[in-house]
């Protein structure tokens, strides 16, 4: 009786091996549930671009080159209200300051990647991609597999954000005027703070930011956005994070197990 032939090994597709495709698919599945929000956020930004009278190509290119929806919306809103350039720049810097924290957290995850991968993936690091990358890093100790998992989540997420932006720019005129500003700013803050919703400081920052943005909606030049961001950061920083269960609070005293205490 002859043995059945073993299945032929799968070949690389586009120069990418089957293992890499599998890891990228795992990344896509991990971030997939968050993609509808990215599309809606892109639609909101695209609609606002049309309302502000910005060139459609410029608005579309911004989604590809900047990849920071919250600050993009803040800048476009500042342009729409004829705010001074310094207000738009400061608002964007405040909103994007969180990426400094992401960089510090992701540094160990990216440490073994080649420079070209570090630079490419850094450009694709949205809030959601950063969180998914951190959550799954320990499952991929091999840096090659890890980077393909990350690109599988980050790249498609940015792609649907860009697609949503283009669709929003195209459909902007048919979206009711009352929708375009009313839901964009609260949506912006919710999207920015999603990764922080796991702890008390993050929840507090979201609540305070959205409340201030809504209450201060009559401030000129879109200053309610800047006020909401600063208020959320300030108040959230005073809220203590809940310690993991079983962790003994530090009383500030050093205890020596062999010191006879």
C-alpha positions in Angstrom: 0.0 0.0 0.0 1.6 3.3 -1.1 1.6 6.3 1.3 -0.5 9.2 0.3 1.6 12.1 -0.9 2.1 15.0 1.6 0.4 18.2 0.7 2.6 20.7 -1.2 3.8 23.6 0.9 2.0 26.8 0.4 3.9 29.4 -1.6 4.6 33.0 -0.8 2.1 35.5 -2.2 3.5 39.0 -3.1 6.7 37.9 -1.6 5.1 37.4 1.8 5.2 33.9 3.3 2.1 32.0 4.6 3.1 32.5 8.2 3.3 36.2 7.8 -0.1 36.3 6.1 -1.5 34.3 9.0 -0.1 36.7 11.6 -1.3 39.7 9.6 -4.8 38.1 9.4 -4.7 37.7 13.2 -4.0 41.4 13.6 -6.9 42.3 11.3 -9.3 40.1 13.3 -8.1 41.7 16.6 -8.8 45.2 15.4 -11.8 44.4 13.2 -14.5 45.2 15.7 -13.1 48.8 16.0 -13.2 49.5 12.2 -16.8 50.7 12.0 -15.9 53.5 14.3 -12.9 54.4 12.1 -15.2 54.6 9.1 -17.7 56.9 10.9 -14.9 59.1 12.2 -13.6 59.4 8.6 -17.0 60.3 7.4 -17.3 63.0 10.1 -13.9 64.5 9.1 -14.7 64.4 5.4 -18.0 66.2 5.9 -16.3 68.9 8.0 -13.7 69.4 5.2 -16.5 70.3 2.8 -18.2 72.5 5.3 -15.0 74.4 5.9 -14.5 74.9 2.1 -11.1 73.1 2.1 -9.8 71.7 -1.2 -11.0 68.0 -1.3 -7.6 66.8 -2.4 -5.9 68.6 0.5 -8.4 67.0 3.0 -7.9 63.5 1.5 -4.1 63.9 1.5 -4.2 65.0 5.2 -5.8 61.7 6.2 -3.0 59.8 4.5 -0.1 62.0 5.7 -1.2 63.0 9.2 -3.3 60.0 10.3 -4.5 61.8 13.4 -8.3 62.3 13.1 -8.9 64.1 16.3 -6.3 66.8 15.7 -7.3 67.0 12.0 -10.9 67.7 13.0 -9.8 70.3 15.5 -7.6 72.1 12.9 -10.4 72.1 10.3 -12.9 73.4 12.8 -10.5 76.2 13.7 -10.1 77.0 10.0 -13.9 77.0 9.6 -14.3 79.5 12.4 -11.5 81.8 11.2 -9.4 81.1 14.3 -5.8 82.4 14.5 -3.3 79.8 13.3 -1.7 79.6 16.8 -5.0 78.4 18.2 -5.3 75.6 15.7 -1.7 74.6 16.2 -1.9 74.6 20.0 -5.1 72.6 20.0 -3.6 70.0 17.7 -0.5 69.7 19.8 -2.5 69.2 23.0 -4.7 66.6 21.5 -1.7 64.7 20.0 0.4 64.8 23.1 -0.9 61.4 24.0 1.2 59.9 21.2 4.3 60.6 23.3 2.9 58.2 25.9 2.2 55.6 23.2 5.8 55.9 22.0 7.1 55.2 25.4 4.8 52.2 25.9 5.5 50.8 22.4 9.3 51.2 22.5 10.0 47.7 24.0 7.5 46.2 21.5 9.3 47.8 18.5 12.8 47.5 19.9 13.8 44.5 17.7 12.3 45.8 14.5 14.5 47.1 11.6 14.5 50.9 11.4 12.3 50.9 8.2 9.6 48.9 10.1 9.8 51.2 13.1 9.3 54.3 11.0 6.5 52.7 8.9 4.6 51.3 11.8 5.0 54.5 13.8 3.1 56.4 11.0 0.3 53.9 11.2 -0.1 54.0 15.0 -3.6 55.2 15.7 -5.0 55.0 19.2 -6.7 51.7 18.4 -3.7 50.1 16.7 -1.4 51.1 19.6 -3.8 49.5 22.1 -4.1 46.3 20.1 -0.4 46.1 19.6 0.3 46.4 23.3 -2.4 43.9 24.2 -1.1 41.2 22.0 2.7 41.8 22.1 3.4 39.0 24.6 1.7 36.5 22.3 4.3 37.1 19.7 7.8 36.9 21.2 9.3 36.4 17.7 9.7 40.0 16.5 9.1 39.0 12.9 5.7 37.5 13.7 5.0 40.4 16.0 5.6 43.1 13.4 3.4 41.3 10.8 0.6 41.0 13.4 0.9 44.8 14.0 0.9 45.7 10.3 -2.1 43.4 9.8 -4.1 45.5 12.3 -2.7 49.0 11.8 -2.6 49.2 8.0 -6.2 48.1 7.3 -7.5 50.4 10.1 -5.8 53.4 8.5 -7.1 52.3 5.1 -10.7 52.3 6.2 -10.1 55.7 7.9 -8.9 57.1 4.6 -11.8 55.5 2.7 -14.2 57.0 5.2 -12.6 60.5 4.8 -12.9 60.3 1.1 -16.5 59.2 1.3 -17.3 62.0 3.8 -15.7 64.6 1.4 -17.8 63.2 -1.5 -21.0 63.0 0.5 -20.6 66.1 2.6 -23.1 68.3 0.8 -25.9 65.7 1.3 -25.4 65.4 5.1 -27.7 67.7 7.0 -25.9 70.8 8.3 -27.2 70.3 11.8 -25.3 67.0 12.0 -22.0 68.1 10.8 -20.7 70.0 13.8 -23.1 68.7 16.5 -21.8 65.2 16.6 -18.3 65.6 15.3 -16.6 67.2 18.3 -18.0 64.8 21.0 -17.2 61.9 18.7 -13.7 63.2 18.4 -13.1 63.1 22.1 -14.7 59.7 22.5 -12.4 58.3 19.8 -9.3 59.9 21.3 -10.0 58.6 24.8 -11.2 55.1 23.9 -7.9 53.5 25.0 -8.2 55.1 28.4 -11.7 53.9 29.1 -10.2 50.9 31.0 -9.5 52.9 34.2 -10.9 55.7 36.3 -8.6 58.5 35.1 -9.5 57.7 31.5 -13.3 57.6 32.1 -13.1 60.9 34.0 -11.1 62.5 31.3 -13.7 61.5 28.7 -16.6 62.7 30.8 -15.0 66.1 31.6 -13.8 66.7 28.0 -17.2 66.0 26.4 -19.0 68.0 29.1 -16.7 71.1 28.6 -16.9 70.9 24.8 -20.7 70.9 24.9 -21.1 73.5 27.5 -18.5 75.8 26.0 -19.8 75.4 22.4 -20.3 79.2 22.0 -16.6 80.0 22.5 -15.1 81.6 19.4 -12.6 80.0 17.1 -13.4 76.5 18.3 -11.7 77.2 21.7 -14.2 74.7 23.3 -12.1 71.9 21.8 -8.9 73.2 23.4 -10.7 73.9 26.6 -12.2 70.4 26.7 -8.9 68.7 26.0 -7.1 70.7 28.7 -9.9 70.2 31.2 -10.0 66.4 30.6 -6.3 66.1 31.0 -6.2 68.2 34.1 -9.0 66.6 36.0 -8.1 63.0 34.9 -4.6 63.5 36.2 -6.0 64.0 39.8 -8.0 60.8 39.7 -6.1 57.8 41.2 -5.9 54.6 39.2 -7.4 51.6 40.9 -4.7 49.2 42.0 -4.9 45.6 40.8 -6.7 43.2 43.2 -4.4 41.8 45.8 -1.8 44.6 45.5 -0.7 46.1 48.8 -0.7 49.9 48.8 2.7 51.5 49.2 2.9 53.3 52.6 6.1 55.0 51.6 8.2 52.9 54.1 10.8 50.4 53.1 10.4 47.0 54.8 13.3 44.6 55.1 12.1 41.0 55.4 15.3 40.2 57.4 15.3 43.3 59.5 13.4 41.8 62.4 10.2 43.9 61.9 
